[in-house]
Amino acid sequence: MRLVAAELVETRQILPGQWLQSFHAPELASGTRAGQFVHVRTGDYSGLVLRRPFSINTADPATGIVTLHFRTVGRGTEWLTRVREGERLDMLGPLGKPFEVDPRSRHLLLIAGGLGMAGVRMLADEAIREGRQVTILFGALSADHVYPSNLLPDEVEYVVATDDGSLGHHGYVTELVQEYEAWADQAFACGPHPMLARLAQLAAGRRERMGVAKLGRKRGAGKADPMGSTSARRKAFLQVSMEQTMGCAVGACLGCTVIGVEGPLRVCREGPVFASDEIAWPNS
C-alpha cells in the first residue's frame, strides 16, 4: 500500500454518466493486481471529507498509467469529473485482496453488470498476457449503456445482454452463463448484488449438473484449505468482487461489512474479492 500523487492525464466520458480517467502513477501501476482498488481524496476546497474508493480499471507498468472507470452518483464523483489534466490527486493503494487464478486454468469467464466492468477489466489484461483465453459476458439496461468493445483487448470474446433486448441477448446476463460453464475453468464477476447472488447459485449447482470435479484437493489428500485463504479462493470456480460503500478502506470502521457463512467480512480487508461460497447469499 502506498500514498501517491497521481497526475491526471486524460478524462473522457465513455457512457451516459460514466467516465474513464487515466493517471500517471508508476508506483501504483507496477504493484497492482486485478481486483484491487484505490482510495482517492477529493480536493480540500471541495468541502468533502471522506475518500472515495474506485476499482483499478487497468494498470500498465510500462507507461506508469492506471485508469479509473466510474459513474457520477454524488458530489465526490461529480467533483472528480471536473479535475483538469495535469492536476494531482492523492491516492492510497493498491488496497484489498485481488482475484486469484488457478495456474491450471486456461479458459476464464468474466461476468460484469453495468459498472461492474471496472472490477474485472484488468483481469482480462492479466489473463491474456499469461496466454489464457477470455470471454466477457456483460449485462446492461440497454444498448446505450453497453461498455464500448473498443476499450477491450482484441483477443477477448465479448458477449452482451440487455434488459430491453436492444443489443445482444434479450434478458439478464446471468442467463448466458450456462452456455459457457462447460468451457470455463473459472469464473470471475462484479456487478449488482442480485446478479452475484444468482451467479453464486449457478456455481453451487455446476458440479452436480456437469459432473465436474472441484479444482484442487483430491479425496484423502489432507485438510481442506481454510475458507477465505488465498489457496481456497484460487481453487474456487467463482470469485466475486463486492461493491460496498467504504469509509476508512483499511478495516477500522466496519462500514463495508458483509455477512459471510463464517461471520462478518470486511470488503476492504478480506475482500473486495471473495470466493462465492464465502458469502451468505439471500435464500442460500
Phi and psi in degrees as GROMACS dihedral restraints (atoms count N, CA, C in turn):
[ dihedral_restraints ]
;  ai    aj    ak    al  type     phi  dphi    fc
    3     4     5     6     1  -133.3    20    10
    4     5     6     7     1   153.7    20    10
    6     7     8     9     1  -104.3    20    10
    7     8     9    10     1   114.4    20    10
    9    10    11    12     1  -127.2    20    10
   10    11    12    13     1   156.6    20    10
   12    13    14    15     1  -100.5    20    10
   13    14    15    16     1   105.6    20    10
   15    16    17    18     1   -96.2    20    10
   16    17    18    19     1   126.2    20    10
   18    19    20    21     1   -91.2    20    10
   19    20    21    22     1   125.8    20    10
   21    22    23    24     1   -69.5    20    10
   22    23    24    25     1   125.6    20    10
   24    25    26    27     1  -102.0    20    10
   25    26    27    28     1   -39.2    20    10
   27    28    29    30     1  -155.7    20    10
   28    29    30    31     1   143.1    20    10
   30    31    32    33     1  -128.5    20    10
   31    32    33    34     1   133.4    20    10
   33    34    35    36     1  -149.0    20    10
   34    35    36    37     1   145.5    20    10
   36    37    38    39     1   -88.7    20    10
   37    38    39    40     1   122.3    20    10
   39    40    41    42     1  -105.0    20    10
   40    41    42    43     1   -18.9    20    10
   42    43    44    45     1  -151.3    20    10
   43    44    45    46     1   164.6    20    10
   45    46    47    48     1   -55.7    20    10
   46    47    48    49     1   116.6    20    10
   48    49    50    51     1    74.5    20    10
   49    50    51    52     1     7.3    20    10
   51    52    53    54     1  -121.6    20    10
   52    53    54    55     1   139.7    20    10
   54    55    56    57     1  -128.6    20    10
   55    56    57    58     1   151.4    20    10
   57    58    59    60     1  -124.2    20    10
   58    59    60    61     1   120.4    20    10
   60    61    62    63     1  -119.1    20    10
   61    62    63    64     1   139.1    20    10
   63    64    65    66     1  -109.7    20    10
   64    65    66    67     1   133.7    20    10
   66    67    68    69     1  -127.5    20    10
   67    68    69    70     1   142.0    20    10
   69    70    71    72     1   -88.2    20    10
   70    71    72    73     1   109.7    20    10
   72    73    74    75     1  -150.0    20    10
   73    74    75    76     1    75.4    20    10
   75    76    77    78     1   -55.8    20    10
   76    77    78    79     1   -35.0    20    10
   78    79    80    81     1   -64.1    20    10
   79    80    81    82     1   -35.1    20    10
   81    82    83    84     1   -78.1    20    10
   82    83    84    85     1   -42.6    20    10
   84    85    86    87     1   -61.9    20    10
   85    86    87    88     1   -31.9    20    10
   87    88    89    90     1   -87.4    20    10
   88    89    90    91     1   -12.8    20    10
   90    91    92    93     1  -123.0    20    10
   91    92    93    94     1    14.9    20    10
   93    94    95    96     1  -103.4    20    10
   94    95    96    97     1   143.8    20    10
   96    97    98    99     1  -120.1    20    10
   97    98    99   100     1   155.8    20    10
   99   100   101   102     1   -58.6    20    10
  100   101   102   103     1   133.2    20    10
  102   103   104   105     1   104.4    20    10
  103   104   105   106     1   -16.2    20    10
  105   106   107   108     1   -83.6    20    10
  106   107   108   109     1   170.7    20    10
  108   109   110   111     1  -141.5    20    10
  109   110   111   112     1   170.3    20    10
  111   112   113   114     1  -121.1    20    10
  112   113   114   115     1   155.9    20    10
  114   115   116   117     1  -111.8    20    10
  115   116   117   118     1   117.6    20    10
  117   118   119   120     1  -106.0    20    10
  118   119   120   121     1   132.5    20    10
  120   121   122   123     1   -95.0    20    10
  121   122   123   124     1   126.7    20    10
  123   124   125   126     1   -75.3    20    10
  124   125   126   127     1   166.4    20    10
  126   127   128   129     1   -63.6    20    10
  127   128   129   130     1   147.4    20    10
  129   130   131   132     1   -60.1    20    10
  130   131   132   133     1   -28.7    20    10
  132   133   134   135     1   -80.2    20    10
  133   134   135   136     1    -2.7    20    10
  135   136   137   138     1   -81.6    20    10
  136   137   138   139     1   -20.3    20    10
  138   139   140   141     1    79.8    20    10
  139   140   141   142     1     7.9    20    10
  141   142   143   144     1  -104.2    20    10
  142   143   144   145     1   129.6    20    10
  144   145   146   147     1   -95.0    20    10
  145   146   147   148     1   -48.8    20    10
  147   148   149   150     1   -75.9    20    10
  148   149   150   151     1   147.0    20    10
  150   151   152   153     1   -70.2    20    10
  151   152   153   154     1   163.3    20    10
  153   154   155   156     1  -119.0    20    10
  154   155   156   157     1   132.2    20    10
  156   157   158   159     1   -86.4    20    10
  157   158   159   160     1   139.1    20    10
  159   160   161   162     1  -138.6    20    10
  160   161   162   163     1   133.3    20    10
  162   163   164   165     1   -62.1    20    10
  163   164   165   166     1   142.5    20    10
  165   166   167   168     1   -79.7    20    10
  166   167   168   169     1   111.3    20    10
  168   169   170   171     1   -71.5    20    10
  169   170   171   172     1   -49.6    20    10
  171   172   173   174     1  -145.5    20    10
  172   173   174   175     1   158.8    20    10
  174   175   176   177     1  -146.7    20    10
  175   176   177   178     1   126.2    20    10
  177   178   179   180     1  -119.6    20    10
  178   179   180   181     1   101.4    20    10
  180   181   182   183     1   -60.2    20    10
  181   182   183   184     1   -29.4    20    10
  183   184   185   186     1   -66.7    20    10
  184   185   186   187     1   -38.3    20    10
  186   187   188   189     1  -102.1    20    10
  187   188   189   190     1   -14.4    20    10
  189   190   191   192     1    76.7    20    10
  190   191   192   193     1    15.7    20    10
  192   193   194   195     1   -97.9    20    10
  193   194   195   196     1   131.1    20    10
  195   196   197   198     1  -117.8    20    10
  196   197   198   199     1   148.9    20    10
  198   199   200   201     1  -121.7    20    10
  199   200   201   202     1   149.2    20    10
  201   202   203   204     1  -122.2    20    10
  202   203   204   205     1   134.2    20    10
  204   205   206   207     1  -117.1    20    10
  205   206   207   208     1   122.5    20    10
  207   208   209   210     1  -147.0    20    10
  208   209   210   211     1   163.7    20    10
  210   211   212   213     1  -111.4    20    10
  211   212   213   214     1   142.6    20    10
  213   214   215   216     1   -77.9    20    10
  214   215   216   217     1   114.4    20    10
  216   217   218   219     1  -126.1    20    10
  217   218   219   220     1    -6.1    20    10
  219   220   221   222     1  -173.2    20    10
  220   221   222   223     1  -166.9    20    10
  222   223   224   225     1   -63.1    20    10
  223   224   225   226     1   -38.2    20    10
  225   226   227   228     1   -65.5    20    10
  226   227   228   229     1   -49.2    20    10
  228   229   230   231     1   -72.0    20    10
  229   230   231   232     1   -31.0    20    10
  231   232   233   234     1   -66.4    20    10
  232   233   234   235     1   -38.9    20    10
  234   235   236   237     1   -60.6    20    10
  235   236   237   238     1   -40.6    20    10
  237   238   239   240     1   -62.0    20    10
  238   239   240   241     1   -34.9    20    10
  240   241   242   243     1   -67.5    20    10
  241   242   243   244     1   -18.9    20    10
  243   244   245   246     1   -96.0    20    10
  244   245   246   247     1    -0.6    20    10
  246   247   248   249     1   -66.3    20    10
  247   248   249   250     1   137.2    20    10
  249   250   251   252     1   -97.5    20    10
  250   251   252   253     1   152.4    20    10
  252   253   254   255     1   -56.9    20    10
  253   254   255   256     1   136.8    20    10
  255   256   257   258     1    97.7    20    10
  256   257   258   259     1   -20.3    20    10
  258   259   260   261     1   -73.9    20    10
  259   260   261   262     1   153.7    20    10
  261   262   263   264     1  -111.9    20    10
  262   263   264   265     1   139.1    20    10
  264   265   266   267     1  -115.3    20    10
  265   266   267   268     1   145.0    20    10
  267   268   269   270     1   -81.7    20    10
  268   269   270   271     1   113.3    20    10
  270   271   272   273     1  -120.4    20    10
  271   272   273   274     1   136.5    20    10
  273   274   275   276     1  -110.9    20    10
  274   275   276   277     1   121.7    20    10
  276   277   278   279     1   170.0    20    10
  277   278   279   280     1  -176.5    20    10
  279   280   281   282     1   -73.6    20    10
  280   281   282   283     1   145.8    20    10
  282   283   284   285     1  -117.6    20    10
  283   284   285   286     1   155.5    20    10
  285   286   287   288     1    85.5    20    10
  286   287   288   289     1   170.5    20    10
  288   289   290   291     1   -88.1    20    10
  289   290   291   292     1   136.5    20    10
  291   292   293   294     1   -87.0    20    10
  292   293   294   295     1   174.7    20    10
  294   295   296   297     1   -66.0    20    10
  295   296   297   298     1   146.7    20    10
  297   298   299   300     1  -120.9    20    10
  298   299   300   301     1   117.0    20    10
  300   301   302   303     1  -101.3    20    10
  301   302   303   304     1   129.4    20    10
  303   304   305   306     1   -64.4    20    10
  304   305   306   307     1   132.4    20    10
  306   307   308   309     1   -57.1    20    10
  307   308   309   310     1   -24.0    20    10
  309   310   311   312     1   -83.5    20    10
  310   311   312   313     1   -11.4    20    10
  312   313   314   315     1   -75.1    20    10
  313   314   315   316     1   127.4    20    10
  315   316   317   318     1  -109.6    20    10
  316   317   318   319     1   -26.5    20    10
  318   319   320   321     1  -118.2    20    10
  319   320   321   322     1   115.6    20    10
  321   322   323   324     1  -110.4    20    10
  322   323   324   325     1   131.6    20    10
  324   325   326   327     1  -106.7    20    10
  325   326   327   328     1   118.4    20    10
  327   328   329   330     1  -107.1    20    10
  328   329   330   331     1   130.7    20    10
  330   331   332   333     1  -123.4    20    10
  331   332   333   334     1   125.9    20    10
  333   334   335   336     1  -133.9    20    10
  334   335   336   337     1   140.2    20    10
  336   337   338   339     1  -118.1    20    10
  337   338   339   340     1   118.6    20    10
  339   340   341   342     1    58.6    20    10
  340   341   342   343     1  -127.2    20    10
  342   343   344   345     1   -66.1    20    10
  343   344   345   346     1    -9.5    20    10
  345   346   347   348     1   -59.4    20    10
  346   347   348   349     1   -16.5    20    10
  348   349   350   351     1   -56.2    20    10
  349   350   351   352     1   -35.0    20    10
  351   352   353   354     1   -61.5    20    10
  352   353   354   355     1   -28.6    20    10
  354   355   356   357     1   -77.2    20    10
  355   356   357   358     1   -25.7    20    10
  357   358   359   360     1  -113.2    20    10
  358   359   360   361     1   -10.1    20    10
  360   361   362   363     1   -55.9    20    10
  361   362   363   364     1   -44.2    20    10
  363   364   365   366     1   -67.5    20    10
  364   365   366   367     1   -28.6    20    10
  366   367   368   369     1   -63.3    20    10
  367   368   369   370     1   -33.2    20    10
  369   370   371   372     1   -60.8    20    10
  370   371   372   373     1   -43.7    20    10
  372   373   374   375     1   -62.2    20    10
  373   374   375   376     1   -46.4    20    10
  375   376   377   378     1   -61.3    20    10
  376   377   378   379     1   -44.4    20    10
  378   379   380   381     1   -64.8    20    10
  379   380   381   382     1   -42.2    20    10
  381   382   383   384     1   -66.3    20    10
  382   383   384   385     1   -39.8    20    10
  384   385   386   387     1   -60.7    20    10
  385   386   387   388     1   -30.2    20    10
  387   388   389   390     1   -91.6    20    10
  388   389   390   391     1     8.8    20    10
  390   391   392   393     1    81.1    20    10
  391   392   393   394     1    17.4    20    10
  393   394   395   396     1   -90.9    20    10
  394   395   396   397     1   159.1    20    10
  396   397   398   399     1   -96.4    20    10
  397   398   399   400     1   141.0    20    10
  399   400   401   402     1  -130.1    20    10
  400   401   402   403     1   131.5    20    10
  402   403   404   405     1  -119.6    20    10
  403   404   405   406     1   131.9    20    10
  405   406   407   408     1  -111.0    20    10
  406   407   408   409     1   124.8    20    10
  408   409   410   411     1  -101.8    20    10
  409   410   411   412     1   124.9    20    10
  411   412   413   414     1  -125.8    20    10
  412   413   414   415     1   131.4    20    10
  414   415   416   417     1  -114.8    20    10
  415   416   417   418     1   138.4    20    10
  417   418   419   420     1  -145.7    20    10
  418   419   420   421     1   166.5    20    10
  420   421   422   423     1   -65.0    20    10
  421   422   423   424     1   -44.0    20    10
  423   424   425   426     1  -155.5    20    10
  424   425   426   427     1   176.0    20    10
  426   427   428   429     1   -58.7    20    10
  427   428   429   430     1   -31.5    20    10
  429   430   431   432     1   -65.6    20    10
  430   431   432   433     1   -17.0    20    10
  432   433   434   435     1  -112.7    20    10
  433   434   435   436     1    15.0    20    10
  435   436   437   438     1   -82.8    20    10
  436   437   438   439     1   132.4    20    10
  438   439   440   441     1   -60.0    20    10
  439   440   441   442     1   131.1    20    10
  441   442   443   444     1   -62.2    20    10
  442   443   444   445     1   129.9    20    10
  444   445   446   447     1   -67.4    20    10
  445   446   447   448     1   -24.4    20    10
  447   448   449   450     1   -73.3    20    10
  448   449   450   451     1    -4.5    20    10
  450   451   452   453     1   -95.7    20    10
  451   452   453   454     1     4.7    20    10
  453   454   455   456     1  -109.1    20    10
  454   455   456   457     1   155.0    20    10
  456   457   458   459     1   -60.9    20    10
  457   458   459   460     1   145.8    20    10
  459   460   461   462     1   -61.0    20    10
  460   461   462   463     1   -28.1    20    10
  462   463   464   465     1   -73.9    20    10
  463   464   465   466     1   -12.7    20    10
  465   466   467   468     1   -80.4    20    10
  466   467   468   469     1   136.2    20    10
  468   469   470   471     1   -84.5    20    10
  469   470   471   472     1   126.0    20    10
  471   472   473   474     1  -119.8    20    10
  472   473   474   475     1   118.7    20    10
  474   475   476   477     1  -122.5    20    10
  475   476   477   478     1   130.6    20    10
  477   478   479   480     1  -115.0    20    10
  478   479   480   481     1   143.0    20    10
  480   481   482   483     1  -128.0    20    10
  481   482   483   484     1   138.1    20    10
  483   484   485   486     1  -126.3    20    10
  484   485   486   487     1   142.2    20    10
  486   487   488   489     1   -59.4    20    10
  487   488   489   490     1   -37.1    20    10
  489   490   491   492     1   -95.1    20    10
  490   491   492   493     1     0.7    20    10
  492   493   494   495     1    75.8    20    10
  493   494   495   496     1    12.9    20    10
  495   496   497   498     1   -74.3    20    10
  496   497   498   499     1   -14.8    20    10
  498   499   500   501     1  -155.8    20    10
  499   500   501   502     1   133.1    20    10
  501   502   503   504     1    69.2    20    10
  502   503   504   505     1  -148.3    20    10
  504   505   506   507     1   -65.9    20    10
  505   506   507   508     1   135.5    20    10
  507   508   509   510     1   -88.3    20    10
  508   509   510   511     1   101.3    20    10
  510   511   512   513     1   145.7    20    10
  511   512   513   514     1  -164.6    20    10
  513   514   515   516     1   -81.5    20    10
  514   515   516   517     1   150.7    20    10
  516   517   518   519     1   -63.9    20    10
  517   518   519   520     1   -28.3    20    10
  519   520   521   522     1   -63.6    20    10
  520   521   522   523     1   -21.7    20    10
  522   523   524   525     1   -72.0    20    10
  523   524   525   526     1   -13.3    20    10
  525   526   527   528     1   -90.5    20    10
  526   527   528   529     1   -16.3    20    10
  528   529   530   531     1   -62.3    20    10
  529   530   531   532     1   -42.9    20    10
  531   532   533   534     1   -65.3    20    10
  532   533   534   535     1   -19.0    20    10
  534   535   536   537     1   -70.3    20    10
  535   536   537   538     1   -19.7    20    10
  537   538   539   540     1  -115.9    20    10
  538   539   540   541     1    -5.9    20    10
  540   541   542   543     1   -68.7    20    10
  541   542   543   544     1   -24.5    20    10
  543   544   545   546     1   -74.8    20    10
  544   545   546   547     1   -30.5    20    10
  546   547   548   549     1   -77.8    20    10
  547   548   549   550     1   -37.7    20    10
  549   550   551   552     1   -78.1    20    10
  550   551   552   553     1   135.4    20    10
  552   553   554   555     1   -83.3    20    10
  553   554   555   556     1   -35.5    20    10
  555   556   557   558     1  -148.2    20    10
  556   557   558   559     1   158.8    20    10
  558   559   560   561     1  -129.8    20    10
  559   560   561   562     1   148.1    20    10
  561   562   563   564     1  -139.2    20    10
  562   563   564   565     1   133.1    20    10
  564   565   566   567     1  -140.3    20    10
  565   566   567   568     1   152.4    20    10
  567   568   569   570     1  -151.3    20    10
  568   569   570   571     1   135.4    20    10
  570   571   572   573     1   164.9    20    10
  571   572   573   574     1  -164.3    20    10
  573   574   575   576     1   -59.8    20    10
  574   575   576   577     1   149.8    20    10
  576   577   578   579     1   -56.3    20    10
  577   578   579   580     1   -44.2    20    10
  579   580   581   582     1   -60.5    20    10
  580   581   582   583     1   -35.4    20    10
  582   583   584   585     1   -63.5    20    10
  583   584   585   586     1   -46.0    20    10
  585   586   587   588     1   -64.7    20    10
  586   587   588   589     1   -38.4    20    10
  588   589   590   591     1   -62.5    20    10
  589   590   591   592     1   -41.5    20    10
  591   592   593   594     1   -66.9    20    10
  592   593   594   595     1   -40.2    20    10
  594   595   596   597     1   -63.8    20    10
  595   596   597   598     1   -39.0    20    10
  597   598   599   600     1   -63.2    20    10
  598   599   600   601     1   -39.0    20    10
  600   601   602   603     1   -63.0    20    10
  601   602   603   604     1   -43.8    20    10
  603   604   605   606     1   -64.3    20    10
  604   605   606   607     1   -42.0    20    10
  606   607   608   609     1   -64.2    20    10
  607   608   609   610     1   -37.5    20    10
  609   610   611   612     1   -65.0    20    10
  610   611   612   613     1   -29.6    20    10
  612   613   614   615     1   -96.1    20    10
  613   614   615   616     1    -0.1    20    10
  615   616   617   618     1   -64.4    20    10
  616   617   618   619     1   -46.4    20    10
  618   619   620   621     1   -62.1    20    10
  619   620   621   622     1   -39.7    20    10
  621   622   623   624     1   -69.1    20    10
  622   623   624   625     1   -40.4    20    10
  624   625   626   627     1   -66.0    20    10
  625   626   627   628     1   -38.2    20    10
  627   628   629   630     1  -108.8    20    10
  628   629   630   631     1   -11.8    20    10
  630   631   632   633     1    67.3    20    10
  631   632   633   634     1    33.3    20    10
  633   634   635   636     1   -92.2    20    10
  634   635   636   637     1   130.6    20    10
  636   637   638   639     1   -72.5    20    10
  637   638   639   640     1   146.8    20    10
  639   640   641   642     1   -71.5    20    10
  640   641   642   643     1   137.4    20    10
  642   643   644   645     1   -60.6    20    10
  643   644   645   646     1   138.9    20    10
  645   646   647   648     1   107.7    20    10
  646   647   648   649     1  -123.7    20    10
  648   649   650   651     1   -59.1    20    10
  649   650   651   652     1   131.7    20    10
  651   652   653   654     1   -90.0    20    10
  652   653   654   655     1   157.7    20    10
  654   655   656   657     1   -58.9    20    10
  655   656   657   658     1   131.5    20    10
  657   658   659   660     1    79.2    20    10
  658   659   660   661     1    11.3    20    10
  660   661   662   663     1   -89.0    20    10
  661   662   663   664     1    10.7    20    10
  663   664   665   666     1   110.9    20    10
  664   665   666   667     1  -165.1    20    10
  666   667   668   669     1   -68.3    20    10
  667   668   669   670     1   145.7    20    10
  669   670   671   672     1   -72.2    20    10
  670   671   672   673     1   153.2    20    10
  672   673   674   675     1   -65.0    20    10
  673   674   675   676     1   138.3    20    10
  675   676   677   678     1   -60.2    20    10
  676   677   678   679     1   138.3    20    10
  678   679   680   681     1   -58.9    20    10
  679   680   681   682     1   134.2    20    10
  681   682   683   684     1    91.4    20    10
  682   683   684   685     1    -9.4    20    10
  684   685   686   687     1   -76.0    20    10
  685   686   687   688     1   159.8    20    10
  687   688   689   690     1   -58.8    20    10
  688   689   690   691     1   -42.8    20    10
  690   691   692   693     1   -65.6    20    10
  691   692   693   694     1   -38.1    20    10
  693   694   695   696     1   -68.0    20    10
  694   695   696   697     1   -41.6    20    10
  696   697   698   699     1   -65.1    20    10
  697   698   699   700     1   -37.9    20    10
  699   700   701   702     1   -63.6    20    10
  700   701   702   703     1   -27.6    20    10
  702   703   704   705     1   -92.5    20    10
  703   704   705   706     1    -7.1    20    10
  705   706   707   708     1   -72.8    20    10
  706   707   708   709     1   144.4    20    10
  708   709   710   711     1   -69.6    20    10
  709   710   711   712     1   -42.1    20    10
  711   712   713   714     1  -119.3    20    10
  712   713   714   715     1   127.4    20    10
  714   715   716   717     1  -117.3    20    10
  715   716   717   718     1   141.5    20    10
  717   718   719   720     1  -124.5    20    10
  718   719   720   721     1   142.9    20    10
  720   721   722   723     1  -102.4    20    10
  721   722   723   724     1   117.7    20    10
  723   724   725   726     1   -89.1    20    10
  724   725   726   727     1   140.2    20    10
  726   727   728   729     1  -107.5    20    10
  727   728   729   730     1   117.8    20    10
  729   730   731   732     1  -137.2    20    10
  730   731   732   733     1   153.7    20    10
  732   733   734   735     1   -70.6    20    10
  733   734   735   736     1   130.7    20    10
  735   736   737   738     1  -119.4    20    10
  736   737   738   739     1   138.4    20    10
  738   739   740   741     1   -94.6    20    10
  739   740   741   742     1   -67.2    20    10
  741   742   743   744     1   -92.5    20    10
  742   743   744   745     1   -31.0    20    10
  744   745   746   747     1    66.2    20    10
  745   746   747   748     1    13.2    20    10
  747   748   749   750     1  -126.2    20    10
  748   749   750   751     1    12.3    20    10
  750   751   752   753     1    91.4    20    10
  751   752   753   754     1     4.6    20    10
  753   754   755   756     1   -89.6    20    10
  754   755   756   757     1   -37.2    20    10
  756   757   758   759     1   -87.1    20    10
  757   758   759   760     1   -18.3    20    10
  759   760   761   762     1    65.2    20    10
  760   761   762   763     1    16.0    20    10
  762   763   764   765     1   -75.0    20    10
  763   764   765   766     1   -15.2    20    10
  765   766   767   768     1  -107.9    20    10
  766   767   768   769     1    20.2    20    10
  768   769   770   771     1   -67.8    20    10
  769   770   771   772     1   138.0    20    10
  771   772   773   774     1  -121.5    20    10
  772   773   774   775     1   162.4    20    10
  774   775   776   777     1   -93.1    20    10
  775   776   777   778     1   120.9    20    10
  777   778   779   780     1  -101.1    20    10
  778   779   780   781     1   169.3    20    10
  780   781   782   783     1   -68.2    20    10
  781   782   783   784     1   -20.4    20    10
  783   784   785   786     1  -111.0    20    10
  784   785   786   787     1    13.1    20    10
  786   787   788   789     1   127.9    20    10
  787   788   789   790     1  -176.7    20    10
  789   790   791   792     1   -63.4    20    10
  790   791   792   793     1   146.0    20    10
  792   793   794   795     1  -130.3    20    10
  793   794   795   796     1   133.0    20    10
  795   796   797   798     1   -87.3    20    10
  796   797   798   799     1   121.6    20    10
  798   799   800   801     1   -62.1    20    10
  799   800   801   802     1   -37.0    20    10
  801   802   803   804     1   -73.0    20    10
  802   803   804   805     1   -23.2    20    10
  804   805   806   807     1  -111.9    20    10
  805   806   807   808     1   -56.3    20    10
  807   808   809   810     1   -75.6    20    10
  808   809   810   811     1   -21.1    20    10
  810   811   812   813     1  -116.7    20    10
  811   812   813   814     1  -152.7    20    10
  813   814   815   816     1   -76.5    20    10
  814   815   816   817     1    -8.0    20    10
  816   817   818   819     1   -94.1    20    10
  817   818   819   820     1   131.6    20    10
  819   820   821   822     1  -133.2    20    10
  820   821   822   823     1   153.5    20    10
  822   823   824   825     1   -68.5    20    10
  823   824   825   826     1   142.0    20    10
  825   826   827   828     1   -61.1    20    10
  826   827   828   829     1   -27.9    20    10
  828   829   830   831     1   -80.3    20    10
  829   830   831   832     1     1.0    20    10
  831   832   833   834     1   -82.0    20    10
  832   833   834   835     1   -21.5    20    10
  834   835   836   837     1   -95.7    20    10
  835   836   837   838     1   139.2    20    10
  837   838   839   840     1   -86.9    20    10
  838   839   840   841     1    88.5    20    10
  840   841   842   843     1   -73.7    20    10
  841   842   843   844     1   150.6    20    10
  843   844   845   846     1   -57.0    20    10
  844   845   846   847     1   138.3    20    10
  846   847   848   849     1    61.2    20    10
  847   848   849   850     1    21.7    20    10
